[in-house]
C-alpha cells in the first residue's frame, strides 16, 4: 500500500516546523497532537499517526491520518520526509522505545517520548510533558533538523571510536551512531560510572563485559596506541574535554593537559593508525577567546590545522551552549525556581548562543560527512539569547509567574556576548544550508617548539607560565579579569555547559 500525505478527506497537512510522526493514536497521542498544532512555538508539526490498532487504520484521528502500523515506520518516514518521531504511548516498554530510536536514527530522524510515569498519573497529557520539548521555545528560533541521509553512508559498516563517550554529547553521539549500523562502536571514557550508565542506555544492559567499552585517559598516548591497535577505528569523534570555564580559570594547567595535549595525542595516534575521518568538538568560546577554556580549544583547533594535508580528513565543529546537557543552566534554574530562591545570573545583558543536544549531535555527524581536512563547521544558531529572557521563558513553562534575579557580575574569562568566528576568519557556505564553514589560520613557524614549552609548564604546574604561553600560541587570546565579579553561591552561569 502506498503512503499518501493527505488525510482520507484530502486535507493538506501543514509543513511549517519540524515534520513530526506521532506513534500512538490513543488518548495521549491525540492530546499531544492537538497541543503541538495549537502551540506553534514548540516547532513540531504533526503530519500523521502510526498505531498498531487495526481498527484505526485508514482513519483520521485528531485531524491527522493514521498511515499504518509501527512495522511501516521507515516507509512512512521516507514518504512524509519526517524530521522527528514522538512516541506518545507512555506505557511502551523501554526496550521498544530504544528499538524505535535505533530505527529512526538510521534515517537521520530524532526521537522523543512521553515519560512512562504519566500513565500512572491518569491525567490529561499536555505537550509540555514531553521530554526535551520545552527546550525549543527557549532558544529564540525553531529547532533545526541537521542530520541528512548521507550520514548513513559515512557510518554504516565502519569502525567508530568516540572519546568522552559518557558525557552528554558523547552519549547522544553513541546512541545515534549505533543506529546507523557501524561494524563496531568503541565507547571510550576515563570515568567508569559514565560508561556504565551509557551502556545501560544504549544496549539495555550495563555488564561492562565487552570490548566496546574502553576505560582510557586521552592524556596517556601509549594507552591510546593500544586501543587503536586493538580496534582499528576508521572514524573518530573527539568529545572528551575539560569544559567548565570557571574551573579552567583556576586550573589552566589541567586544561592544557586534556584539551590540548589530549587532542594532540589522539590526532597523532589517529594518523599512525590510518584513521579515515577525525572530528574535534570545539566551542564558540574558541573564537577570539578570553578564557582558558576558549584558548585551549582554539589551540586544539590549531593542532588539527598543523596536521592538515594528511590522508586523515580532519575537521572541528564549534558549539554554542547546549541546553539539556548535564550540568547545563536548565537543571540549575529548575531547582532554584522550585525552591523559590533568587535566580543568580552574572549580568542582566549577558547573551549566549544556544542549541539542543539533537542539533549539536546532528552538527557533528554532518561535519563527519562533509569533512574535507580543512574546515571548522558552525551551526546557524540564529541570534544570541539573553539569559534573563531565557530564564523568564522557562519559568513560564513551569508556571512560575515572577522571577527574582540576583546579578553577581561576569566571572574571570567570561564574555558579555559570544562570537562564532574570530576576527581573522571569514564564514563561508558549506554543503548544508544551515551550517557555515571557515578555514582556520594555519599555525606559524615555531609552533611545535612553543607547544613543547607550553606542555612543560603545564606538566610542572606553573599556571602563570601557561597563560603566557597560551597568549603566544593564540595571539587573539585576551585573558579577562572582570572587576565586577563577586563570590556567589550556586547559581545560573551561562558558561557552565
DAFENMO-V868674 format. One record per backbone hydrogen bond with DSSP energy under -1.0 kcal/mol. CO is the residue of the C=O (numbers start at 1). NH is the residue of the N-H. E is the energy in kcal/mol with one decimal. If there is no record, write none. Layout:
CO/NH/E  CO/NH/E
This chain:
7/10/-2.5  11/7/-1.2  18/45/-2.7  19/83/-2.8  19/84/-2.2  20/47/-2.9  21/86/-2.9  22/50/-1.9  23/88/-2.6  26/30/-2.7  27/31/-2.4  28/32/-2.6  29/33/-2.7  30/34/-2.3  31/35/-2.2  32/36/-2.6  33/37/-2.1  34/38/-1.9  35/39/-3.0  38/40/-1.0  39/42/-1.6  40/43/-1.9  43/18/-3.1  45/20/-2.6  48/22/-2.5  49/67/-2.2  50/24/-3.2  53/56/-1.5  54/57/-1.2  56/59/-1.8  59/66/-2.3  61/64/-2.1  64/61/-3.3  65/49/-2.6  66/58/-1.5  68/51/-2.3  69/72/-2.1  70/73/-1.7  72/76/-2.5  73/77/-2.6  74/78/-2.3  75/79/-2.2  76/80/-2.5  77/81/-1.1  77/82/-1.5  83/110/-1.6  84/21/-2.3  85/112/-2.2  86/23/-3.2  87/114/-2.1  89/92/-2.5  93/97/-2.2  94/98/-2.6  95/99/-1.9  96/100/-2.4  97/101/-2.3  98/102/-2.1  99/103/-2.3  100/104/-2.5  101/105/-2.7  102/106/-1.6  104/107/-1.8  104/109/-2.2  105/108/-1.9  110/85/-2.4  112/87/-3.1  113/131/-1.3  115/118/-1.9  116/119/-1.3  117/121/-1.1  126/129/-2.0  127/130/-1.8  130/133/-1.5  132/135/-1.2  135/138/-1.7  136/139/-1.2  148/151/-2.0  149/152/-1.4  151/155/-1.9  152/156/-2.5  155/158/-2.3  158/183/-1.3  158/184/-1.3  159/234/-3.0  159/235/-1.9  160/186/-3.4  161/237/-2.5  162/188/-2.6  163/239/-1.0  164/167/-1.7  167/171/-2.9  168/172/-1.5  169/173/-2.5  170/174/-2.3  171/175/-2.2  172/176/-2.3  173/177/-3.1  174/178/-2.5  175/179/-1.0  177/180/-1.3  178/181/-1.2  181/157/-2.5  184/160/-3.0  186/162/-2.5  187/214/-2.7  188/165/-2.4  189/216/-1.3  191/195/-1.7  192/196/-2.1  193/197/-2.3  194/198/-2.5  195/199/-2.7  196/200/-1.9  197/201/-1.9  198/202/-2.9  199/203/-2.2  199/205/-1.0  210/213/-1.3  212/187/-3.4  214/189/-2.1  217/220/-2.1  220/224/-1.8  221/225/-2.4  222/226/-1.9  223/227/-2.3  224/228/-2.8  225/229/-2.4  226/230/-1.9  227/231/-2.4  228/232/-2.3  234/276/-1.9  234/277/-1.9  235/161/-2.8  236/279/-2.7  237/163/-2.4  238/281/-2.1  244/248/-1.8  245/249/-1.5  246/250/-1.2  247/251/-1.7  251/255/-1.4  252/256/-2.0  253/257/-2.2  254/258/-2.1  255/259/-2.1  256/260/-1.3  256/261/-2.9  260/264/-2.6  261/265/-2.4  262/266/-2.1  263/267/-2.7  264/268/-2.6  265/269/-2.4  266/270/-2.8  267/271/-2.3  268/272/-2.0  269/273/-1.3  270/275/-2.4  271/274/-1.3  276/313/-2.8  277/236/-2.4  278/315/-1.9  279/238/-3.2  280/317/-2.3  283/286/-1.9  284/287/-1.6  289/478/-2.5  290/480/-1.2  291/295/-2.6  292/296/-2.9  293/297/-2.2  294/298/-2.4  295/299/-2.2  296/300/-1.8  297/301/-1.9  298/302/-2.0  299/303/-2.1  300/304/-1.7  301/305/-2.1  302/306/-2.1  304/307/-1.5  305/308/-1.5  313/278/-2.7  315/280/-2.6  316/377/-3.1  317/282/-3.6  319/284/-2.8  321/355/-2.0  322/325/-1.4  325/328/-2.3  328/332/-1.1  329/333/-2.8  330/334/-2.0  331/335/-1.4  332/336/-2.4  333/337/-2.7  334/338/-2.1  335/339/-1.7  336/341/-1.2  343/406/-2.5  344/492/-2.6  345/408/-1.7  346/409/-2.9  347/350/-1.2  350/387/-2.2  352/385/-3.0  353/321/-2.6  355/323/-2.4  356/360/-2.4  357/361/-2.6  358/362/-2.2  359/363/-2.4  360/364/-1.8  361/365/-2.4  362/366/-2.5  363/367/-2.3  364/368/-1.9  365/369/-1.7  366/370/-2.5  367/371/-1.6  375/316/-1.5  376/438/-1.7  377/318/-2.5  378/436/-2.9  379/381/-1.1  385/352/-2.0  386/390/-2.3  387/391/-2.6  388/392/-2.2  389/393/-2.4  390/394/-2.5  391/395/-2.5  392/396/-1.8  393/397/-1.7  394/398/-1.3  395/400/-3.2  396/399/-1.6  404/343/-3.4  406/345/-2.4  411/414/-2.2  416/351/-2.4  422/425/-2.0  428/437/-3.0  432/435/-1.9  434/380/-2.9  435/430/-1.1  436/378/-2.7  437/428/-3.2  438/376/-2.3  444/447/-1.3  446/450/-2.2  447/451/-2.3  448/452/-2.1  449/453/-1.7  450/454/-2.2  451/455/-2.5  452/456/-2.1  453/457/-2.2  454/458/-2.4  455/459/-2.9  456/460/-1.6  457/462/-2.3  458/461/-1.5  462/466/-1.9  463/467/-2.2  464/468/-1.9  465/469/-2.7  466/470/-2.6  467/471/-2.0  468/472/-1.4  469/473/-2.4  470/474/-2.7  474/477/-2.4  482/485/-1.1  493/496/-1.9  495/245/-1.1  495/497/-1.1
